[in-house]
Amino acid sequence: MDTAEIIRKKRDGHSLNKEEIHYLISGYTNGIIPDYQFSAFLMAVFLKGMNEEETGLLTKEMLFSGKVIDLSSVKGTKVDKHSTGGVGDKTSLILAPICAAAGIYVPMISGRGLGHSGGTLDKLESIPGFRTDLNLKEYKRILSRCGAVLIGQTREIAPADKLIYSLRDVTSTVESIPLITGSIMSKKLAEGIDGLVLDVKTGSGAFMSNYDDAVSLAKSLIKTAKLFDKKVIAFITDMNQPLGNYIGNWFEVVESLKVLKGESKGNLYTLSLTLAGAMLKLGNKARSLEDGYKTAEKMIGSGKAYDKFLEIIKLQKGDTDLVIEPEKYPAASYKTKIYAPDEGYLNKINTYEIGMAAVELGAGRKTKEDKIDMNTGIIFYPSLGDRISKNQVLAEIYTNKKSALGIAGDKIRRAVMISGRRGKQPELIKTILH
């Protein structure tokens, strides 16, 4: 086949067939097609899109570029969750132990954070000793033993995705629905799951800031999951403010513990139980979403979810003593408070800027090579619609870089809009799609 001709075909808006998509993905993965040509193909897809059949073929080729994990030895329903990411989104740390405690298996392969959006792996690795680099034998053993396991993408899992994502990141082709679909679904299908719950975020802190784009992505993910005979449900959820109050890796572990103990019951609690309830429904442990929510609530109320989280941490070699007594975790060198400049109602938050403030403090990466300070971050106190007094504490910030205090503080102050009249507040869960 002629690579340039296939690129031209997609550039001109035509559909690619099975053989052409196979040639492109296998050729690039095996080093036959160079970066410059595959970059041109990615841009052609970004500009012209792909239809449902092409997206399914793309996902299949990316999936079978590596191993599909065989979990037939694990006797029970396997269900996972994928979130498109945002600021303070730590639901994976909460719903994995909830669902495992309720009797379904959660084989979770997660990613790292880049830019304003945090990554589940970084949060887990803030727990001293916690291993996310398990091999597939260890992965299956821990899943069988306790019902949940949380690792990073291995070299055997969808290697095409790893190569293609790195190229998308530097060619401004990340925000393409077919390419996002192929990336997400190839990894999730490789886990050997029976069902998948999707949390597609929209708003100022989401990659899909536009609601209609978020719906289009959710529909594409659902259609692709069904092509592979997987049970699926998607939620369009709000990211116009941070999820929970804690932002930063160890900070988010601490807030997850508060939710698992039943000590924190804000938007993070509600969304975590909603997603867990959907997983329980797909896993045949609940008759409805409402029934699943109640079951998830019982797992927290009984202490079973918290105990399960400790079990997961112990099996993956994490330090459970620090999780039990988080106040003993080493503190950041510098901290300060950010005060409200005016009084009124908090009517708008630029959540992206809050996330970037956390990056400035050391809690995230600007490039993939950046090293994260696990004990840095933000506690952001108010929620949209709250009445704010002048000089009220909006946030506390923690860092090991003194110079970052001013930069991050300015970002947070600019990110909030306080006005005299209380505006309409966004719904946490906007739409449910099947």
N, C-alpha and C positions, 0 to 999 in steps of 0.2 A: 504493500500500500504506500501511497505518497502522502507524507505528513502534511506538506504544504497544501495539497488539494483538499484534505479533510478540514484543515483550518479555514481555507477559503469557503468551503461549503457551509460551515457554521457561521462564518463572518457574514455570509449573504443571507442568513436566516433560515437555512434548510435544516431538516432533522437528520441526525446521524443514525446509522443502523448499528446492530449488535456487533458486527465485525469491526467497524470503524472505532467504536468506543473501546472494544477489547484491545485493538491495536494501540490506541493512544495510551491507555492506562498501563498495560503490560510493557509497552515500549519505554515509557517514562520511568516506571518502577525499576526496570532492568538496565537503565542507563543508555538505551539505544536512541531515544529522543532527547535532544539537549534542552536545557532550561529555557533558552531563548524561544524555541518553537513551542514548548508547552506553555510558556507565559502568554504567547500569542493566542493559543487555544483558550486559555482561561479568560482572557479579555474578551474573546469572541463570545464565550458563554455568558460572561457578565453582561455584555451589551445586548445579545440576542436571545438569551434564555434557553431553556430546554423544556420539552413537553413531558408529560407524566411518564411515558414509556422510556424516553431517554434518561430521565432522572433515575428510574428504577434500574436500568441497565448500568448506568454510572455507579450507583450504589453497589450493585452486584459485583462489578469488576473490582471495586475498591475493597469490598468485603473478602472476596476470594483471592486477593493478592497475598493474603496470609492465612493464618489458622482460624478456624471457627471452633471455639471451645466446646468440647463434648461434655455436657453436664448430666448425661443420662444416668450416671452413677449416683447422683444426688436425687433422692426420691422425694419429690415435692415440686410445687409450682415456683418458677423463678421469675421475679418481676423487678424491674429497675426503674429509675427516674432520671430524666435528663432536663436540666435547666439551661436556658440560653444565657444565663449569667447576669449579674448586676452587682450593686453595692450592698454589702452586708448579707448576701445570700448564702446562708449556711445550712439550708434545709437538709442536705444530704447527711450531715452529721446527726441530725435529729430523727429523720424518718427511717434510716437504715436500721437502727436499733429498735425502733417502735415496731416495724414490720417483722423483723426477725423474732422479737419477743412474742408476736401474735401468730407465728407459725408459718410464714412464707420465707423463701430464700431470696436474698438480695445480693447478686453478684455484680458489684459496682466497679467499673473502670472509669476513673475520673481524670481531669486535666488540671493544668497549672494556670495561674492567673497571668494575664498580660494587660497592661494598661490599667484602666479604672476598675476592671472587673476581677475580683479575687478568684482563686482556684482552690478546689476541695483538697487537692494533694498538699498544697502549701499549708493549709490549715491543720491537716492531720500531722504533717511533719513538724509543726510547732510543738507537738507533744514529744518530749525527748525520747529517742529510741524508736519511735513508731516507724515501721517499715512499710513503704508503699511499693517496694521493688520486688515483691514476691514472684517466684517462678510459678508456672501453671500448676505444678504438683502441690505446692504449698497453698496456692489460691483455692484449689478444690478441697484440700484437707480442712482448711479453716472454715470455708463455706459449709461443708458437711457437718462440722462440729458445732458451730454456733449460729448458723443461719445467715450470716452476712460477712462480706469481705470487701475491703476498699483498697484498690491498687491503682497504679498508673498504667498507661498504655505500654505494653511490652513490644519488643522488636517483632514478635510473631503475630501481633494483632494489627490488622489493616495497615501494613507498612506503606501502601500507596497513599493513605491519608496523611501520614506523618510527612512524607515528602511533598505532597501537593499543598498541605496547609502552610508549610514553611514558605513555599513559593507564592501562595495567595497573599500571605502577610506582607510581602515586599513588592507586590505588583498591584496593590489597591484593588484586589478582586475578592476581598473577604465577604462583602455584603451581597452575595449572589445566592438566591434561594435554592437553585439546583445544587450549587457547590456546597452550601451549608448542609443541605439535606443529605448529600452523599457522605460528607464528613461525619455528621452525627450518627447516621443510621449504620454506616459500615462498622463503626466501633461498637455500637449498642447491639447490633445483630450478632457480632462476633462473640459476645458474652454467652451465647447459648440461652437467652431468655425466652420466656413464654409470653410476657406482656411488658408494656412500656407506658409509663406516665410521663407526659411532656409538660413542662412549665415554660411557656414562651412569654417572655417579658416585654412590656412596652412602656415607653415613657422616657424621661430625661436621663435616666441612668441605664437604659437598655441599649443593646446593639440595634434592635428594631424599635426606634423611637416612635415611629408612626404606627398607629393601631392597625390600619389596613394591611401594612407589610407584615405585622406580627401574625395576623389571621392567615395571610397567604402562606407564610412559612409553616404555621401549624398544620394547615391543610395538606401541604406538600409532604410533611413528615408523616402525617396519618396515612395518606395514600401509599407511601412507600412502605410503611410498616405492614399495611394490609396486603401488599404485593407478596410479602414474605410470610403471610399467614400469622401475624402477631396480633394479639389483643392490644388495643391502644386507646388512650383517652388523653386529650390535651386541654390545658387551662391557659387562657390568656390572662396574665396577672400584671399588676401595677408595679412600675419601678420609677414613679415620680418622687419617691422618697426612699431613704435607706430601709432595708428590711431588718427590723430590730433596731437596736441602739448602738451595737458594738461593731466596729469596722477595723479590720486588721486580724492577723492570723490567730495568735493565741487569744486575743480579745474575743474572737468569734467562737472559739472552743469554749471559753468561759460562759458566753451567752447561751450556747447550745446546752451546756450543763444546767443552766438555770431553767431552760424550757423543759428538759428531761426530768428535772426535779419538781416541775409544776410551780416554780417560783416566778416565772415571767409569762404573761398571757396577753401580749400585744399582737401586732400583725404577723410577727414571726411564728408565734404559737398557732394562730389561726391557719396560716398557709401550710405550715408543716403538717398539721393534723388533717387538713383537706387533701394534701398530696398523699399522705400515708393512707388515708381512707380510700382513695382511689386505687392505690396499689393493693390494698387488702381486698377490694372488690374484684380486681383483675385476677388476684390470687385465690379467688373462691373462698375467702375468709369473711366476707361480708355480703349481704344481699343487695345493698345499695350504697351510694356515696355517703348518705347520712348515717347508715349503720356502720360503715367503715370509720367515719369520723369518731363515733361514740366508742368503738373498739380501740382506736388509737388513744383516745382520751383515757380509757381504762388502763392501758399499758403504762401511761405516765402516772396516773393516780395510784396504781399498785406498786410503783417502783421498779416494775419489770423492765421497762425501757432503759432506765438509768443503769440498772445492773447489767443489762445486755451490752450497753456501750462500754462499760468497764471490761467486760469479757472480751469484746472485740479488740480493745486497746491492748489488753494483756496478751492475747494470742498473736497480735502483730508487733509484739515486743515494745510497746509504749510504756512509759512510766506512769503507772496508775496512782502512785502516791501523790504526784503533783496534780493529777486530775481530781483526786479526792480533796486535796487541800490547795486549790489554785492560788491562794494568797502567798504561797511560798515560791511561786515562779519569779525568776529574776526580773526586777523592774527596769524600765527604760531610764536612761540617764536624766532626761529633761522632760518636764511637763508644764503645761499652762492651761488657763481657762480662756474661752472665747465668750465675750459678752454681747448681748443684743444692743445694737446702736439706737434702736427706736422702740416704741411700744405700739401695740396693735395686734393683728392676727397674722400668723404665719401662713401665707397663701400660696407660696411657690418655693420649691427647692430645686436648684440645678444639681441633681444627684450625681451627674457625671463629675462636676467640680468637687463634690465631697469625696468621691472615689479618688480623684487625682490629688486631693490634699493628703489622703492616706498614702498614696504613692510617694509624695514628697517627703513624708515622715519616715519612709523606709519600709512600709508595709506591702509594697507592690513593685512591679518591674516596669521600667520604660523600654528595656530591651530584654530579650530572652536570657542574656548573659548576666543580668543584674542579680546581685545577692540580696535576699530579703532579710530584714531585721524582724524576727518573729514577735518580739515584745513591743513593737511600735503600733500605733493606731489611734483611733478616735472613739470617744463615747459621745454620740450625738443625741441629745435629750429630747427635743420637742418633736411633735408630729404635725403634719399639715392640718390647719384649722385651729391649732392651739392659740389661746390668748397669751401674748408675750408682753412682759414688762420691760421697761428700759433697764439695761444693765443686768438682766436675767442671764444666767449661764446657759448658753446654747450648746456648748461642747467643751470637752476636755481633750487635749491632744498630748500624745506621748511619743518621744523620739530619742534616738541616740545621736542625732545631728542637731546641735544648737541652732545652726543657721536655717534649719528647716521650719522652726517654730513660726517665724514671721511670714514666710511664704505660704505655709499651710493655713495659718490663721486668716490671712487675707483672702485665700480661696474660699474658706468657709463663710466669712462675712459677706463676700460677693455672691455666694450661692443661695442665700436666703432672701426672700422678699417679704417684708412686713408691711401691711397696709391697714387702713382704718376699718375696712369692712370685711367680714368673714366671707370668703369665697366658697364655691362649690368644691367639695372634696372628692377625689377619685375613689372609685370602688376598688377594693383589693383584688377581687376575682371578677373579671369583666365578662368572660365568655367561657363556656365549656363546650368542647367539640369532640365528637366520637368518629 
